[in-house]
């Protein structure tokens, strides 16, 4: 697969089940962070807000992943994330068993709060 140049290119290249799962994930993230912008970063779809990384996601042969890349997320939601935790900053799920939307919204909320706390006070 060629490196995608847009989110749409990335999603269009996926099998239907993964595409549907990641499109739903994308919509959930958008709803939780309506001011966030999307881009391709490290060859996968990502969201950022106010110039700071928020989350990214990707599809692989046998699973999909959500990358909050944050110890704050693990500390705040550790027990809820345990079924999906796959290593430092990586949450894995199957396309037919996605991470619940309510949990994705919590993850995004923690990331937004974490990024806001890092902003220098003016």
N, CA, C and O atoms as a GROMACS GRO file, in nm:
protein
  488
    1UNK      N    1   0.084  -0.119   0.000
    1UNK     CA    2   0.000   0.000   0.000
    1UNK      C    3   0.088   0.125   0.000
    1UNK      O    4   0.181   0.136   0.081
    2UNK      N    5   0.060   0.218  -0.090
    2UNK     CA    6   0.134   0.344  -0.096
    2UNK      C    7   0.102   0.428   0.028
    2UNK      O    8  -0.005   0.414   0.088
    3UNK      N    9   0.195   0.514   0.064
    3UNK     CA   10   0.170   0.602   0.178
    3UNK      C   11   0.049   0.690   0.149
    3UNK      O   12   0.045   0.757   0.046
    4UNK      N   13  -0.048   0.691   0.238
    4UNK     CA   14  -0.167   0.773   0.215
    4UNK      C   15  -0.135   0.922   0.224
    4UNK      O   16  -0.049   0.963   0.302
    5UNK      N   17  -0.203   1.001   0.146
    5UNK     CA   18  -0.186   1.145   0.152
    5UNK      C   19  -0.304   1.214   0.219
    5UNK      O   20  -0.299   1.334   0.248
    6UNK      N   21  -0.410   1.137   0.245
    6UNK     CA   22  -0.526   1.192   0.314
    6UNK      C   23  -0.592   1.082   0.396
    6UNK      O   24  -0.566   0.963   0.376
    7UNK      N   25  -0.675   1.123   0.489
    7UNK     CA   26  -0.749   1.027   0.570
    7UNK      C   27  -0.839   0.942   0.479
    7UNK      O   28  -0.850   0.821   0.497
    8UNK      N   29  -0.901   1.006   0.383
    8UNK     CA   30  -0.990   0.935   0.291
    8UNK      C   31  -0.914   0.828   0.214
    8UNK      O   32  -0.964   0.716   0.198
    9UNK      N   33  -0.792   0.860   0.167
    9UNK     CA   34  -0.709   0.760   0.097
    9UNK      C   35  -0.677   0.643   0.190
    9UNK      O   36  -0.685   0.527   0.150
   10UNK      N   37  -0.643   0.675   0.313
   10UNK     CA   38  -0.608   0.570   0.410
   10UNK      C   39  -0.727   0.476   0.429
   10UNK      O   40  -0.713   0.354   0.418
   11UNK      N   41  -0.842   0.533   0.456
   11UNK     CA   42  -0.961   0.452   0.483
   11UNK      C   43  -1.006   0.374   0.360
   11UNK      O   44  -1.050   0.260   0.372
   12UNK      N   45  -0.997   0.435   0.242
   12UNK     CA   46  -1.042   0.370   0.119
   12UNK      C   47  -0.962   0.243   0.088
   12UNK      O   48  -1.012   0.153   0.022
   13UNK      N   49  -0.839   0.237   0.135
   13UNK     CA   50  -0.753   0.122   0.107
   13UNK      C   51  -0.778   0.004   0.201
   13UNK      O   52  -0.717  -0.102   0.183
   14UNK      N   53  -0.865   0.020   0.299
   14UNK     CA   54  -0.889  -0.085   0.398
   14UNK      C   55  -1.001  -0.179   0.357
   14UNK      O   56  -1.088  -0.142   0.279
   15UNK      N   57  -0.998  -0.303   0.410
   15UNK     CA   58  -1.113  -0.392   0.392
   15UNK      C   59  -1.236  -0.329   0.459
   15UNK      O   60  -1.223  -0.252   0.554
   16UNK      N   61  -1.353  -0.363   0.410
   16UNK     CA   62  -1.479  -0.301   0.455
   16UNK      C   63  -1.496  -0.300   0.607
   16UNK      O   64  -1.531  -0.197   0.664
   17UNK      N   65  -1.472  -0.413   0.673
   17UNK     CA   66  -1.495  -0.420   0.817
   17UNK      C   67  -1.404  -0.324   0.894
   17UNK      O   68  -1.449  -0.255   0.986
   18UNK      N   69  -1.277  -0.319   0.857
   18UNK     CA   70  -1.186  -0.227   0.924
   18UNK      C   71  -1.220  -0.082   0.891
   18UNK      O   72  -1.216   0.005   0.978
   19UNK      N   73  -1.254  -0.057   0.765
   19UNK     CA   74  -1.291   0.079   0.725
   19UNK      C   75  -1.411   0.127   0.808
   19UNK      O   76  -1.410   0.238   0.859
   20UNK      N   77  -1.512   0.044   0.820
   20UNK     CA   78  -1.631   0.082   0.897
   20UNK      C   79  -1.596   0.109   1.044
   20UNK      O   80  -1.643   0.207   1.102
   21UNK      N   81  -1.514   0.024   1.102
   21UNK     CA   82  -1.476   0.042   1.242
   21UNK      C   83  -1.397   0.171   1.261
   21UNK      O   84  -1.421   0.244   1.358
   22UNK      N   85  -1.304   0.200   1.171
   22UNK     CA   86  -1.224   0.321   1.185
   22UNK      C   87  -1.301   0.446   1.149
   22UNK      O   88  -1.273   0.553   1.204
   23UNK      N   89  -1.396   0.436   1.057
   23UNK     CA   90  -1.481   0.553   1.029
   23UNK      C   91  -1.566   0.587   1.151
   23UNK      O   92  -1.586   0.705   1.182
   24UNK      N   93  -1.616   0.486   1.220
   24UNK     CA   94  -1.693   0.510   1.342
   24UNK      C   95  -1.604   0.571   1.450
   24UNK      O   96  -1.645   0.664   1.520
   25UNK      N   97  -1.484   0.517   1.465
   25UNK     CA   98  -1.388   0.572   1.562
   25UNK      C   99  -1.359   0.718   1.529
   25UNK      O  100  -1.357   0.803   1.618
   26UNK      N  101  -1.337   0.747   1.403
   26UNK     CA  102  -1.310   0.884   1.358
   26UNK      C  103  -1.424   0.978   1.397
   26UNK      O  104  -1.400   1.087   1.448
   27UNK      N  105  -1.547   0.936   1.372
   27UNK     CA  106  -1.663   1.019   1.406
   27UNK      C  107  -1.674   1.041   1.558
   27UNK      O  108  -1.710   1.149   1.603
   28UNK      N  109  -1.644   0.939   1.634
   28UNK     CA  110  -1.650   0.951   1.780
   28UNK      C  111  -1.545   1.051   1.828
   28UNK      O  112  -1.573   1.134   1.915
   29UNK      N  113  -1.425   1.042   1.773
   29UNK     CA  114  -1.319   1.137   1.811
   29UNK      C  115  -1.359   1.279   1.771
   29UNK      O  116  -1.342   1.373   1.849
   30UNK      N  117  -1.411   1.294   1.650
   30UNK     CA  118  -1.457   1.427   1.605
   30UNK      C  119  -1.561   1.486   1.700
   30UNK      O  120  -1.557   1.604   1.732
   31UNK      N  121  -1.654   1.401   1.743
   31UNK     CA  122  -1.759   1.448   1.834
   31UNK      C  123  -1.702   1.490   1.968
   31UNK      O  124  -1.749   1.586   2.029
   32UNK      N  125  -1.600   1.420   2.014
   32UNK     CA  126  -1.539   1.449   2.144
   32UNK      C  127  -1.445   1.569   2.138
   32UNK      O  128  -1.422   1.635   2.240
   33UNK      N  129  -1.392   1.596   2.020
   33UNK     CA  130  -1.297   1.708   2.004
   33UNK      C  131  -1.331   1.783   1.875
   33UNK      O  132  -1.256   1.775   1.777
   34UNK      N  133  -1.442   1.855   1.874
   34UNK     CA  134  -1.487   1.918   1.749
   34UNK      C  135  -1.391   2.024   1.692
   34UNK      O  136  -1.399   2.055   1.574
   35UNK      N  137  -1.303   2.078   1.773
   35UNK     CA  138  -1.207   2.178   1.724
   35UNK      C  139  -1.078   2.115   1.673
   35UNK      O  140  -0.992   2.184   1.618
   36UNK      N  141  -1.063   1.984   1.691
   36UNK     CA  142  -0.941   1.916   1.647
   36UNK      C  143  -0.933   1.910   1.495
   36UNK      O  144  -1.035   1.909   1.426
   37UNK      N  145  -0.812   1.907   1.446
   37UNK     CA  146  -0.789   1.894   1.302
   37UNK      C  147  -0.729   1.756   1.275
   37UNK      O  148  -0.666   1.695   1.362
   38UNK      N  149  -0.750   1.709   1.152
   38UNK     CA  150  -0.702   1.577   1.114
   38UNK      C  151  -0.584   1.590   1.017
   38UNK      O  152  -0.575   1.686   0.941
   39UNK      N  153  -0.497   1.493   1.023
   39UNK     CA  154  -0.386   1.488   0.929
   39UNK      C  155  -0.331   1.346   0.926
   39UNK      O  156  -0.368   1.262   1.009
   40UNK      N  157  -0.244   1.320   0.831
   40UNK     CA  158  -0.171   1.194   0.829
   40UNK      C  159  -0.039   1.220   0.901
   40UNK      O  160   0.034   1.313   0.867
   41UNK      N  161  -0.008   1.137   0.997
   41UNK     CA  162   0.117   1.147   1.072
   41UNK      C  163   0.170   1.007   1.091
   41UNK      O  164   0.099   0.917   1.136
   42UNK      N  165   0.296   0.987   1.057
   42UNK     CA  166   0.356   0.853   1.063
   42UNK      C  167   0.272   0.753   0.982
   42UNK      O  168   0.254   0.638   1.023
   43UNK      N  169   0.223   0.797   0.868
   43UNK     CA  170   0.146   0.715   0.773
   43UNK      C  171   0.014   0.664   0.829
   43UNK      O  172  -0.040   0.565   0.780
   44UNK      N  173  -0.040   0.731   0.931
   44UNK     CA  174  -0.171   0.692   0.984
   44UNK      C  175  -0.252   0.817   1.019
   44UNK      O  176  -0.195   0.924   1.041
   45UNK      N  177  -0.385   0.803   1.024
   45UNK     CA  178  -0.470   0.917   1.060
   45UNK      C  179  -0.444   0.962   1.203
   45UNK      O  180  -0.426   0.881   1.294
   46UNK      N  181  -0.442   1.094   1.220
   46UNK     CA  182  -0.417   1.150   1.353
   46UNK      C  183  -0.502   1.276   1.371
   46UNK      O  184  -0.543   1.340   1.274
   47UNK      N  185  -0.526   1.309   1.496
   47UNK     CA  186  -0.594   1.432   1.533
   47UNK      C  187  -0.499   1.515   1.617
   47UNK      O  188  -0.421   1.463   1.697
   48UNK      N  189  -0.507   1.645   1.597
   48UNK     CA  190  -0.434   1.736   1.685
   48UNK      C  191  -0.523   1.856   1.713
   48UNK      O  192  -0.615   1.887   1.637
   49UNK      N  193  -0.493   1.921   1.824
   49UNK     CA  194  -0.569   2.041   1.859
   49UNK      C  195  -0.471   2.142   1.916
   49UNK      O  196  -0.386   2.107   1.998
   50UNK      N  197  -0.484   2.265   1.874
   50UNK     CA  198  -0.394   2.372   1.917
   50UNK      C  199  -0.248   2.334   1.895
   50UNK      O  200  -0.161   2.367   1.976
   51UNK      N  201  -0.222   2.266   1.784
   51UNK     CA  202  -0.085   2.229   1.749
   51UNK      C  203  -0.027   2.113   1.826
   51UNK      O  204   0.092   2.082   1.812
   52UNK      N  205  -0.107   2.047   1.909
   52UNK     CA  206  -0.059   1.934   1.990
   52UNK      C  207  -0.129   1.805   1.948
   52UNK      O  208  -0.248   1.802   1.920
   53UNK      N  209  -0.050   1.698   1.944
   53UNK     CA  210  -0.103   1.566   1.914
   53UNK      C  211  -0.213   1.530   2.013
   53UNK      O  212  -0.201   1.554   2.133
   54UNK      N  213  -0.319   1.471   1.961
   54UNK     CA  214  -0.430   1.426   2.046
   54UNK      C  215  -0.435   1.273   2.046
   54UNK      O  216  -0.405   1.212   2.148
   55UNK      N  217  -0.471   1.212   1.936
   55UNK     CA  218  -0.473   1.066   1.921
   55UNK      C  219  -0.450   1.032   1.774
   55UNK      O  220  -0.467   1.116   1.686
   56UNK      N  221  -0.411   0.908   1.750
   56UNK     CA  222  -0.406   0.856   1.613
   56UNK      C  223  -0.462   0.715   1.615
   56UNK      O  224  -0.484   0.656   1.721
   57UNK      N  225  -0.485   0.662   1.497
   57UNK     CA  226  -0.541   0.527   1.487
   57UNK      C  227  -0.490   0.461   1.360
   57UNK      O  228  -0.443   0.528   1.268
   58UNK      N  229  -0.499   0.330   1.356
   58UNK     CA  230  -0.449   0.257   1.239
   58UNK      C  231  -0.512   0.119   1.232
   58UNK      O  232  -0.566   0.068   1.329
   59UNK      N  233  -0.503   0.061   1.112
   59UNK     CA  234  -0.550  -0.076   1.089
   59UNK      C  235  -0.430  -0.163   1.054
   59UNK      O  236  -0.339  -0.120   0.983
   60UNK      N  237  -0.433  -0.284   1.104
   60UNK     CA  238  -0.329  -0.383   1.076
   60UNK      C  239  -0.398  -0.510   1.030
   60UNK      O  240  -0.521  -0.516   1.027
   61UNK      N  241  -0.322  -0.609   0.995
   61UNK     CA  242  -0.379  -0.731   0.937
   61UNK      C  243  -0.490  -0.791   1.025
   61UNK      O  244  -0.598  -0.821   0.974
   62UNK      N  245  -0.464  -0.808   1.154
   62UNK     CA  246  -0.558  -0.877   1.242
   62UNK      C  247  -0.620  -0.791   1.351
   62UNK      O  248  -0.694  -0.842   1.436
   63UNK      N  249  -0.592  -0.662   1.350
   63UNK     CA  250  -0.648  -0.576   1.454
   63UNK      C  251  -0.641  -0.430   1.410
   63UNK      O  252  -0.583  -0.397   1.307
   64UNK      N  253  -0.701  -0.345   1.491
   64UNK     CA  254  -0.691  -0.201   1.476
   64UNK      C  255  -0.631  -0.147   1.605
   64UNK      O  256  -0.635  -0.213   1.709
   65UNK      N  257  -0.575  -0.028   1.599
   65UNK     CA  258  -0.516   0.032   1.718
   65UNK      C  259  -0.557   0.178   1.730
   65UNK      O  260  -0.577   0.248   1.631
   66UNK      N  261  -0.568   0.221   1.855
   66UNK     CA  262  -0.588   0.361   1.889
   66UNK      C  263  -0.466   0.399   1.972
   66UNK      O  264  -0.428   0.327   2.064
   67UNK      N  265  -0.406   0.512   1.939
   67UNK     CA  266  -0.286   0.557   2.007
   67UNK      C  267  -0.310   0.689   2.079
   67UNK      O  268  -0.298   0.796   2.019
   68UNK      N  269  -0.343   0.682   2.208
   68UNK     CA  270  -0.350   0.806   2.283
   68UNK      C  271  -0.210   0.854   2.325
   68UNK      O  272  -0.192   0.971   2.358
   69UNK      N  273  -0.112   0.761   2.324
   69UNK     CA  274   0.027   0.794   2.354
   69UNK      C  275   0.039   0.878   2.481
   69UNK      O  276   0.102   0.984   2.479
   70UNK      N  277  -0.019   0.831   2.589
   70UNK     CA  278  -0.027   0.913   2.709
   70UNK      C  279  -0.032   0.828   2.835
   70UNK      O  280  -0.117   0.739   2.849
   71UNK      N  281   0.058   0.855   2.927
   71UNK     CA  282   0.050   0.787   3.057
   71UNK      C  283  -0.067   0.842   3.137
   71UNK      O  284  -0.124   0.772   3.221
   72UNK      N  285  -0.104   0.969   3.113
   72UNK     CA  286  -0.218   1.027   3.185
   72UNK      C  287  -0.345   0.950   3.154
   72UNK      O  288  -0.429   0.931   3.243
   73UNK      N  289  -0.362   0.906   3.030
   73UNK     CA  290  -0.480   0.828   2.993
   73UNK      C  291  -0.480   0.697   3.069
   73UNK      O  292  -0.582   0.656   3.124
   74UNK      N  293  -0.366   0.631   3.073
   74UNK     CA  294  -0.357   0.503   3.144
   74UNK      C  295  -0.384   0.521   3.293
   74UNK      O  296  -0.452   0.440   3.355
   75UNK      N  297  -0.330   0.627   3.351
   75UNK     CA  298  -0.352   0.652   3.494
   75UNK      C  299  -0.498   0.683   3.523
   75UNK      O  300  -0.553   0.636   3.622
   76UNK      N  301  -0.561   0.760   3.438
   76UNK     CA  302  -0.700   0.801   3.461
   76UNK      C  303  -0.800   0.690   3.431
   76UNK      O  304  -0.903   0.679   3.498
   77UNK      N  305  -0.770   0.607   3.331
   77UNK     CA  306  -0.870   0.509   3.283
   77UNK      C  307  -0.817   0.367   3.282
   77UNK      O  308  -0.874   0.281   3.214
   78UNK      N  309  -0.712   0.340   3.355
   78UNK     CA  310  -0.643   0.212   3.349
   78UNK      C  311  -0.732   0.089   3.351
   78UNK      O  312  -0.718   0.002   3.265
   79UNK      N  313  -0.821   0.078   3.447
   79UNK     CA  314  -0.905  -0.041   3.458
   79UNK      C  315  -0.996  -0.057   3.336
   79UNK      O  316  -1.016  -0.168   3.288
   80UNK      N  317  -1.050   0.053   3.286
   80UNK     CA  318  -1.138   0.047   3.169
   80UNK      C  319  -1.062   0.012   3.041
   80UNK      O  320  -1.117  -0.049   2.949
   81UNK      N  321  -0.934   0.050   3.037
   81UNK     CA  322  -0.853   0.026   2.918
   81UNK      C  323  -0.787  -0.111   2.916
   81UNK      O  324  -0.739  -0.156   2.811
   82UNK      N  325  -0.784  -0.177   3.030
   82UNK     CA  326  -0.712  -0.304   3.042
   82UNK      C  327  -0.743  -0.406   2.931
   82UNK      O  328  -0.650  -0.469   2.881
   83UNK      N  329  -0.869  -0.424   2.891
   83UNK     CA  330  -0.896  -0.521   2.785
   83UNK      C  331  -0.833  -0.485   2.650
   83UNK      O  332  -0.819  -0.571   2.564
   84UNK      N  333  -0.795  -0.359   2.633
   84UNK     CA  334  -0.743  -0.312   2.505
   84UNK      C  335  -0.593  -0.281   2.508
   84UNK      O  336  -0.530  -0.265   2.404
   85UNK      N  337  -0.537  -0.273   2.628
   85UNK     CA  338  -0.398  -0.231   2.644
   85UNK      C  339  -0.304  -0.330   2.578
   85UNK      O  340  -0.311  -0.451   2.601
   86UNK      N  341  -0.214  -0.276   2.496
   86UNK     CA  342  -0.123  -0.362   2.421
   86UNK      C  343   0.021  -0.316   2.432
   86UNK      O  344   0.107  -0.363   2.358
   87UNK      N  345   0.049  -0.227   2.520
   87UNK     CA  346   0.184  -0.175   2.534
   87UNK      C  347   0.178  -0.026   2.557
   87UNK      O  348   0.070   0.034   2.558
   88UNK      N  349   0.292   0.032   2.574
   88UNK     CA  350   0.300   0.174   2.606
   88UNK      C  351   0.224   0.260   2.504
   88UNK      O  352   0.266   0.272   2.389
   89UNK      N  353   0.116   0.317   2.545
   89UNK     CA  354   0.041   0.409   2.462
   89UNK      C  355  -0.040   0.348   2.349
   89UNK      O  356  -0.088   0.421   2.262
   90UNK      N  357  -0.057   0.215   2.348
   90UNK     CA  358  -0.130   0.151   2.240
   90UNK      C  359  -0.250   0.074   2.293
   90UNK      O  360  -0.240  -0.003   2.388
   91UNK      N  361  -0.365   0.095   2.228
   91UNK     CA  362  -0.487   0.022   2.259
   91UNK      C  363  -0.525  -0.056   2.134
   91UNK      O  364  -0.540   0.003   2.027
   92UNK      N  365  -0.540  -0.186   2.147
   92UNK     CA  366  -0.574  -0.271   2.033
   92UNK      C  367  -0.718  -0.319   2.044
   92UNK      O  368  -0.770  -0.340   2.153
   93UNK      N  369  -0.781  -0.335   1.926
   93UNK     CA  370  -0.916  -0.388   1.923
   93UNK      C  371  -0.940  -0.453   1.788
   93UNK      O  372  -0.872  -0.422   1.689
   94UNK      N  373  -1.036  -0.541   1.784
   94UNK     CA  374  -1.076  -0.603   1.658
   94UNK      C  375  -1.184  -0.518   1.594
   94UNK      O  376  -1.263  -0.454   1.664
   95UNK      N  377  -1.187  -0.516   1.463
   95UNK     CA  378  -1.287  -0.435   1.392
   95UNK      C  379  -1.429  -0.474   1.431
   95UNK      O  380  -1.517  -0.389   1.435
   96UNK      N  381  -1.451  -0.602   1.461
   96UNK     CA  382  -1.586  -0.646   1.499
   96UNK      C  383  -1.614  -0.630   1.648
   96UNK      O  384  -1.724  -0.661   1.694
   97UNK      N  385  -1.515  -0.582   1.723
   97UNK     CA  386  -1.532  -0.554   1.867
   97UNK      C  387  -1.462  -0.423   1.901
   97UNK      O  388  -1.361  -0.424   1.972
   98UNK      N  389  -1.513  -0.311   1.851
   98UNK     CA  390  -1.445  -0.183   1.872
   98UNK      C  391  -1.448  -0.137   2.017
   98UNK      O  392  -1.527  -0.185   2.099
   99UNK      N  393  -1.362  -0.044   2.047
   99UNK     CA  394  -1.362   0.020   2.179
   99UNK      C  395  -1.494   0.098   2.189
   99UNK      O  396  -1.528   0.172   2.096
  100UNK      N  397  -1.568   0.083   2.298
  100UNK     CA  398  -1.696   0.155   2.310
  100UNK      C  399  -1.679   0.306   2.293
  100UNK      O  400  -1.582   0.365   2.341
  101UNK      N  401  -1.773   0.367   2.225
  101UNK     CA  402  -1.768   0.511   2.198
  101UNK      C  403  -1.754   0.593   2.326
  101UNK      O  404  -1.681   0.692   2.328
  102UNK      N  405  -1.824   0.553   2.432
  102UNK     CA  406  -1.815   0.628   2.558
  102UNK      C  407  -1.672   0.627   2.612
  102UNK      O  408  -1.626   0.728   2.667
  103UNK      N  409  -1.602   0.516   2.597
  103UNK     CA  410  -1.464   0.508   2.644
  103UNK      C  411  -1.373   0.591   2.554
  103UNK      O  412  -1.281   0.657   2.603
  104UNK      N  413  -1.395   0.589   2.424
  104UNK     CA  414  -1.315   0.671   2.332
  104UNK      C  415  -1.331   0.819   2.369
  104UNK      O  416  -1.234   0.894   2.369
  105UNK      N  417  -1.453   0.860   2.400
  105UNK     CA  418  -1.477   0.999   2.439
  105UNK      C  419  -1.402   1.033   2.568
  105UNK      O  420  -1.349   1.143   2.580
  106UNK      N  421  -1.398   0.941   2.663
  106UNK     CA  422  -1.322   0.963   2.786
  106UNK      C  423  -1.174   0.978   2.756
  106UNK      O  424  -1.107   1.065   2.812
  107UNK      N  425  -1.121   0.894   2.668
  107UNK     CA  426  -0.980   0.900   2.630
  107UNK      C  427  -0.948   1.037   2.571
  107UNK      O  428  -0.849   1.100   2.608
  108UNK      N  429  -1.031   1.081   2.478
  108UNK     CA  430  -1.009   1.211   2.415
  108UNK      C  431  -1.018   1.323   2.517
  108UNK      O  432  -0.939   1.417   2.514
  109UNK      N  433  -1.114   1.314   2.607
  109UNK     CA  434  -1.129   1.417   2.711
  109UNK      C  435  -1.003   1.426   2.797
  109UNK      O  436  -0.955   1.536   2.826
  110UNK      N  437  -0.949   1.312   2.838
  110UNK     CA  438  -0.826   1.313   2.919
  110UNK      C  439  -0.711   1.374   2.839
  110UNK      O  440  -0.633   1.452   2.893
  111UNK      N  441  -0.701   1.339   2.709
  111UNK     CA  442  -0.594   1.396   2.626
  111UNK      C  443  -0.610   1.548   2.612
  111UNK      O  444  -0.511   1.621   2.618
  112UNK      N  445  -0.733   1.595   2.594
  112UNK     CA  446  -0.755   1.739   2.584
  112UNK      C  447  -0.715   1.809   2.714
  112UNK      O  448  -0.651   1.914   2.711
  113UNK      N  449  -0.752   1.750   2.827
  113UNK     CA  450  -0.715   1.807   2.956
  113UNK      C  451  -0.564   1.806   2.976
  113UNK      O  452  -0.505   1.902   3.025
  114UNK      N  453  -0.501   1.695   2.937
  114UNK     CA  454  -0.356   1.684   2.950
  114UNK      C  455  -0.286   1.791   2.866
  114UNK      O  456  -0.194   1.857   2.914
  115UNK      N  457  -0.331   1.809   2.742
  115UNK     CA  458  -0.270   1.910   2.656
  115UNK      C  459  -0.294   2.051   2.709
  115UNK      O  460  -0.206   2.136   2.702
  116UNK      N  461  -0.413   2.077   2.760
  116UNK     CA  462  -0.445   2.209   2.816
  116UNK      C  463  -0.355   2.240   2.935
  116UNK      O  464  -0.314   2.354   2.952
  117UNK      N  465  -0.326   2.142   3.016
  117UNK     CA  466  -0.240   2.162   3.133
  117UNK      C  467  -0.096   2.191   3.094
  117UNK      O  468  -0.022   2.251   3.172
  118UNK      N  469  -0.056   2.150   2.974
  118UNK     CA  470   0.080   2.173   2.927
  118UNK      C  471   0.099   2.309   2.864
  118UNK      O  472   0.212   2.355   2.847
  119UNK      N  473  -0.010   2.376   2.830
  119UNK     CA  474   0.000   2.507   2.767
  119UNK      C  475   0.058   2.606   2.865
  119UNK      O  476   0.020   2.609   2.982
  120UNK      N  477   0.150   2.687   2.819
  120UNK     CA  478   0.203   2.791   2.909
  120UNK      C  479   0.094   2.892   2.941
  120UNK      O  480   0.017   2.930   2.853
  121UNK      N  481   0.090   2.934   3.064
  121UNK     CA  482  -0.012   3.033   3.103
  121UNK      C  483   0.034   3.170   3.054
  121UNK      O  484   0.152   3.204   3.061
  122UNK      N  485  -0.061   3.247   3.007
  122UNK     CA  486  -0.029   3.377   2.946
  122UNK      C  487  -0.056   3.482   3.040
  122UNK      O  488  -0.036   3.600   3.008
   0.00000   0.00000   0.00000
